[in-house]
């Protein structure tokens, strides 16, 4: 069974979003299948004011967990 994930990329500017959408996204279409990942689509929020790219991907045999820094951790 394929899993679906919505990835949200917040860029620094509208120009950066345009570049990422036109240069990086096509590269993902070529490289993702090597890792069992399919880019189902790239989207922008209609009416959104922030330069965000929403990417819907699907994959198999991938695990992910959320990590929370412990007290005293340099990341905490």
MMTF fields as JSON, N, C-alpha, C and O atoms, coordinates in Angstrom:
{
  "mmtfVersion": "1.0.0",
  "mmtfProducer": "UNKNOWN",
  "numBonds": 303,
  "numAtoms": 304,
  "numGroups": 76,
  "numChains": 1,
  "numModels": 1,
  "chainsPerModel": [1],
  "groupsPerChain": [76],
  "chainIdList": ["A"],
  "bondAtomList": [4, 2, 8, 6, 12, 10, 16, 14, 20, 18, 24, 22, 28, 26, 32, 30, 36, 34, 40, 38, 44, 42, 48, 46, 52, 50, 56, 54, 60, 58, 64, 62, 68, 66, 72, 70, 76, 74, 80, 78, 84, 82, 88, 86, 92, 90, 96, 94, 100, 98, 104, 102, 108, 106, 112, 110, 116, 114, 120, 118, 124, 122, 128, 126, 132, 130, 136, 134, 140, 138, 144, 142, 148, 146, 152, 150, 156, 154, 160, 158, 164, 162, 168, 166, 172, 170, 176, 174, 180, 178, 184, 182, 188, 186, 192, 190, 196, 194, 200, 198, 204, 202, 208, 206, 212, 210, 216, 214, 220, 218, 224, 222, 228, 226, 232, 230, 236, 234, 240, 238, 244, 242, 248, 246, 252, 250, 256, 254, 260, 258, 264, 262, 268, 266, 272, 270, 276, 274, 280, 278, 284, 282, 288, 286, 292, 290, 296, 294, 300, 298],
  "bondOrderList": [1, 1, 1, 1, 1, 1, 1, 1, 1, 1, 1, 1, 1, 1, 1, 1, 1, 1, 1, 1, 1, 1, 1, 1, 1, 1, 1, 1, 1, 1, 1, 1, 1, 1, 1, 1, 1, 1, 1, 1, 1, 1, 1, 1, 1, 1, 1, 1, 1, 1, 1, 1, 1, 1, 1, 1, 1, 1, 1, 1, 1, 1, 1, 1, 1, 1, 1, 1, 1, 1, 1, 1, 1, 1, 1],
  "groupList": [{"groupName": "UNK", "atomNameList": ["N", "CA", "C", "O"], "elementList": ["N", "C", "C", "O"], "formalChargeList": [0, 0, 0, 0], "bondAtomList": [1, 0, 2, 1, 3, 2], "bondOrderList": [1, 1, 2], "singleLetterCode": "X", "chemCompType": "L-PEPTIDE LINKING"}],
  "groupTypeList": [0, 0, 0, 0, 0, 0, 0, 0, 0, 0, 0, 0, 0, 0, 0, 0, 0, 0, 0, 0, 0, 0, 0, 0, 0, 0, 0, 0, 0, 0, 0, 0, 0, 0, 0, 0, 0, 0, 0, 0, 0, 0, 0, 0, 0, 0, 0, 0, 0, 0, 0, 0, 0, 0, 0, 0, 0, 0, 0, 0, 0, 0, 0, 0, 0, 0, 0, 0, 0, 0, 0, 0, 0, 0, 0, 0],
  "groupIdList": [1, 2, 3, 4, 5, 6, 7, 8, 9, 10, 11, 12, 13, 14, 15, 16, 17, 18, 19, 20, 21, 22, 23, 24, 25, 26, 27, 28, 29, 30, 31, 32, 33, 34, 35, 36, 37, 38, 39, 40, 41, 42, 43, 44, 45, 46, 47, 48, 49, 50, 51, 52, 53, 54, 55, 56, 57, 58, 59, 60, 61, 62, 63, 64, 65, 66, 67, 68, 69, 70, 71, 72, 73, 74, 75, 76],
  "secStructList": [7, 7, 3, 3, 3, 3, 3, 3, 3, 3, 7, 1, 1, 2, 2, 2, 2, 2, 2, 0, 0, 0, 0, 0, 2, 2, 2, 2, 2, 2, 2, 4, 4, 4, 4, 6, 3, 3, 3, 3, 3, 3, 3, 7, 7, 6, 6, 7, 7, 1, 7, 3, 3, 3, 3, 3, 3, 3, 3, 1, 1, 7, 7, 7, 7, 7, 7, 7, 7, 7, 6, 6, 7, 6, 6, 7],
  "xCoordList": [0.838, 0.0, 0.888, 1.821, 0.586, 1.364, 0.929, -0.242, 1.879, 1.616, 1.717, 2.489, 0.937, 0.952, 1.411, 1.099, 2.161, 2.698, 2.617, 2.938, 2.19, 2.186, 3.398, 3.524, 4.281, 5.475, 5.269, 4.803, 5.618, 5.43, 6.79, 7.492, 7.147, 8.418, 8.127, 7.421, 8.67, 8.525, 9.809, 10.891, 9.677, 10.823, 10.973, 10.067, 12.116, 12.42, 11.648, 11.365, 11.31, 10.672, 9.876, 9.986, 9.087, 8.322, 9.279, 9.009, 10.391, 11.379, 12.003, 12.213, 12.298, 12.862, 11.858, 12.233, 10.59, 9.545, 9.458, 9.345, 9.512, 9.478, 10.66, 10.505, 11.834, 13.034, 12.914, 13.177, 12.521, 12.392, 11.376, 11.596, 10.257, 9.204, 9.641, 9.286, 10.408, 10.763, 12.074, 12.281, 12.959, 14.255, 14.336, 14.658, 14.049, 14.206, 13.12, 13.411, 11.876, 10.782, 10.967, 10.783, 11.322, 11.553, 12.67, 12.615, 13.664, 14.727, 14.167, 14.566, 13.237, 12.622, 11.862, 11.852, 11.228, 10.478, 11.394, 10.96, 12.655, 13.624, 14.263, 14.513, 14.532, 15.282, 14.408, 14.84, 13.212, 12.361, 12.121, 12.226, 11.803, 11.505, 12.642, 12.396, 13.868, 15.002, 14.889, 15.484, 14.125, 13.979, 12.566, 12.208, 11.765, 10.411, 9.435, 8.38, 9.781, 8.932, 8.313, 8.979, 7.035, 6.353, 5.877, 5.219, 6.21, 5.674, 4.297, 4.177, 3.27, 1.892, 1.486, 0.651, 2.071, 1.757, 2.449, 2.812, 2.622, 3.195, 2.115, 1.465, 1.925, 0.826, 1.257, 2.252, 0.479, 0.555, -0.792, -1.806, -0.797, -2.041, -2.739, -2.212, -3.925, -4.676, -5.002, -5.688, -4.518, -4.773, -3.814, -3.938, -2.859, -1.889, -0.923, -0.562, -0.505, 0.392, 1.86, 2.741, 2.137, 3.524, 4.004, 3.215, 5.312, 5.86, 6.071, 7.175, 5.009, 5.073, 4.748, 3.882, 5.468, 5.207, 4.742, 5.392, 3.625, 3.069, 3.323, 2.937, 3.967, 4.29, 3.627, 3.858, 2.797, 2.168, 2.987, 3.123, 3.529, 4.339, 3.735, 3.022, 4.032, 3.642, 4.872, 5.788, 4.882, 6.041, 5.636, 4.532, 6.549, 6.356, 7.575, 8.673, 7.378, 8.466, 9.312, 10.536, 8.673, 9.388, 8.793, 7.574, 9.657, 9.211, 9.677, 10.75, 8.867, 9.296, 8.784, 7.719, 9.562, 9.168, 9.467, 10.374, 8.698, 8.95, 9.876, 9.629, 10.927, 11.886, 11.691, 11.473, 11.772, 11.659, 12.935, 13.285, 13.652, 14.893, 14.628, 13.607, 15.533, 15.429, 15.949, 16.692, 15.576, 16.129, 17.666, 18.224, 18.314, 19.769, 20.377, 21.587, 19.558, 20.065, 20.469, 19.814, 21.528, 21.895, 20.772, 20.719, 19.876, 18.769, 17.567, 16.683, 17.532, 16.38, 16.293, 15.371],
  "yCoordList": [-1.177, 0.0, 1.247, 1.359, 2.163, 3.396, 4.353, 4.4, 5.099, 6.128, 7.475, 7.644, 8.42, 9.765, 10.754, 10.629, 11.743, 12.753, 14.108, 14.239, 15.1, 16.468, 17.162, 17.297, 17.597, 18.322, 19.795, 20.149, 20.655, 22.088, 22.761, 22.666, 23.438, 24.143, 25.637, 26.148, 26.345, 27.792, 28.424, 28.191, 29.217, 29.849, 31.287, 31.836, 31.885, 33.235, 34.323, 35.384, 34.051, 35.083, 34.431, 33.231, 35.244, 34.759, 34.322, 33.348, 35.038, 34.682, 33.325, 32.515, 33.076, 31.778, 30.658, 29.56, 30.938, 29.951, 29.633, 28.469, 30.658, 30.456, 29.602, 28.689, 29.915, 29.158, 27.707, 26.788, 27.501, 26.145, 25.346, 24.176, 25.995, 25.323, 24.952, 23.886, 25.822, 25.581, 24.816, 24.213, 24.831, 24.162, 22.889, 21.82, 22.997, 21.851, 20.799, 19.603, 21.233, 20.257, 19.303, 18.098, 19.786, 18.838, 17.83, 16.692, 18.233, 17.294, 16.182, 15.024, 16.547, 15.542, 14.506, 13.325, 14.944, 14.008, 12.937, 11.815, 13.288, 12.327, 11.486, 10.298, 12.08, 11.356, 10.567, 9.523, 11.028, 10.346, 8.87, 8.046, 8.496, 7.083, 6.126, 4.957, 6.611, 5.76, 5.308, 4.303, 6.051, 5.768, 5.312, 5.274, 4.968, 4.499, 5.599, 5.334, 6.835, 7.985, 8.508, 8.59, 8.859, 9.461, 10.845, 11.007, 11.837, 13.182, 13.211, 13.202, 13.246, 13.229, 14.601, 14.702, 15.647, 16.987, 18.058, 17.853, 19.212, 20.397, 21.472, 21.693, 22.135, 23.084, 24.344, 24.36, 25.405, 26.634, 26.808, 26.298, 27.523, 27.816, 28.95, 30.058, 28.664, 29.698, 30.823, 30.608, 31.997, 33.134, 33.252, 34.164, 32.341, 32.406, 33.549, 33.883, 34.149, 35.305, 34.932, 35.703, 33.765, 33.345, 32.521, 31.814, 32.613, 31.827, 30.364, 29.97, 29.576, 28.178, 27.274, 27.573, 26.163, 25.133, 23.891, 23.449, 23.335, 22.123, 20.992, 21.069, 19.946, 18.803, 17.568, 17.21, 16.915, 15.672, 14.527, 14.407, 13.691, 12.556, 11.268, 11.266, 10.172, 8.856, 7.968, 8.185, 6.957, 6.086, 4.781, 4.656, 3.803, 2.521, 2.233, 2.713, 1.456, 0.979, 2.097, 1.982, 3.166, 4.268, 4.485, 4.525, 4.623, 4.924, 6.318, 6.759, 6.998, 8.287, 8.413, 7.903, 9.095, 9.353, 10.814, 11.411, 11.369, 12.73, 12.655, 11.891, 13.438, 13.469, 14.737, 15.816, 14.598, 15.722, 15.785, 14.804, 16.914, 17.009, 16.778, 17.211, 16.111, 15.875, 17.098, 17.901, 17.248, 18.349, 18.253, 17.172, 19.358, 19.366, 19.137, 19.28, 18.785, 18.577, 19.922, 20.932, 19.951, 21.203, 21.722, 22.914, 20.836, 21.254, 21.755, 22.402, 21.454, 21.777, 23.214, 23.642],
  "zCoordList": [0.0, 0.0, 0.0, 0.795, -0.889, -0.958, 0.145, 0.524, 0.642, 1.64, 0.945, 0.002, 1.416, 0.847, 1.901, 3.085, 1.433, 2.334, 1.647, 0.466, 2.392, 1.886, 2.472, 3.689, 1.605, 2.037, 1.725, 0.642, 2.681, 2.51, 2.585, 3.592, 1.512, 1.43, 1.457, 0.588, 2.455, 2.547, 2.028, 2.565, 0.99, 0.354, 0.847, 1.473, 0.561, 1.035, 0.295, 0.852, -0.967, -1.775, -2.902, -3.158, -3.555, -4.714, -5.831, -6.533, -5.995, -7.018, -6.705, -7.607, -5.432, -5.039, -5.286, -5.698, -5.035, -5.291, -6.781, -7.166, -7.607, -9.061, -9.522, -10.332, -8.995, -9.365, -8.913, -9.689, -7.668, -7.127, -7.937, -8.248, -8.275, -9.025, -10.433, -10.934, -11.07, -12.464, -12.658, -13.711, -11.662, -11.805, -10.953, -11.47, -9.667, -8.771, -8.952, -8.961, -9.096, -9.213, -10.388, -10.215, -11.57, -12.672, -12.372, -12.839, -11.612, -11.222, -10.337, -10.455, -9.448, -8.574, -9.39, -9.045, -10.464, -11.299, -11.886, -12.146, -12.092, -12.621, -11.521, -11.726, -10.355, -9.328, -8.349, -7.862, -8.051, -7.073, -7.387, -6.479, -8.635, -8.913, -8.542, -8.248, -8.554, -8.169, -6.72, -6.33, -5.922, -4.499, -4.139, -2.962, -5.145, -4.906, -4.542, -3.964, -4.878, -4.551, -5.842, -6.874, -5.772, -6.908, -6.5, -5.472, -7.306, -7.075, -7.723, -8.948, -6.9, -7.41, -7.939, -8.837, -7.386, -7.864, -7.046, -5.888, -7.686, -7.047, -7.057, -8.079, -5.932, -5.805, -5.076, -4.351, -5.289, -4.515, -3.838, -4.313, -2.736, -2.048, -2.789, -2.886, -3.308, -4.021, -3.045, -2.046, -3.332, -2.47, -1.303, -0.484, -1.218, -0.125, -0.325, -1.454, 0.778, 0.674, 0.859, 0.479, 1.437, 1.647, 0.455, -0.171, 0.136, -0.972, -0.554, -0.181, -0.622, -0.214, -1.394, -2.216, -1.451, -2.447, -1.701, -0.754, -2.126, -1.533, -2.506, -3.672, -2.033, -2.867, -2.287, -1.132, -3.1, -2.685, -3.263, -4.48, -2.391, -2.828, -2.295, -1.291, -2.986, -2.489, -2.527, -3.321, -1.654, -1.554, -0.889, -0.359, -0.922, -0.224, 0.632, 0.351, 1.664, 2.517, 3.108, 3.176, 3.53, 4.153, 5.535, 5.7, 6.513, 7.864, 8.229, 7.816, 8.998, 9.521, 10.949, 11.298, 11.752, 13.134, 13.435, 12.856, 14.339, 14.794, 16.001, 16.935, 15.98, 17.079, 17.896, 17.345, 19.202, 20.119, 20.93, 21.587, 20.907, 21.697, 23.184, 23.72, 23.819, 25.256, 26.02, 25.456, 27.273, 28.072, 28.106, 28.294, 27.927, 27.92, 26.542, 26.368, 25.575, 24.214, 23.607, 23.866, 22.809, 22.131, 21.237, 20.937, 20.81, 19.953, 20.736, 20.176, 22.043, 22.874, 23.181, 23.875]
}
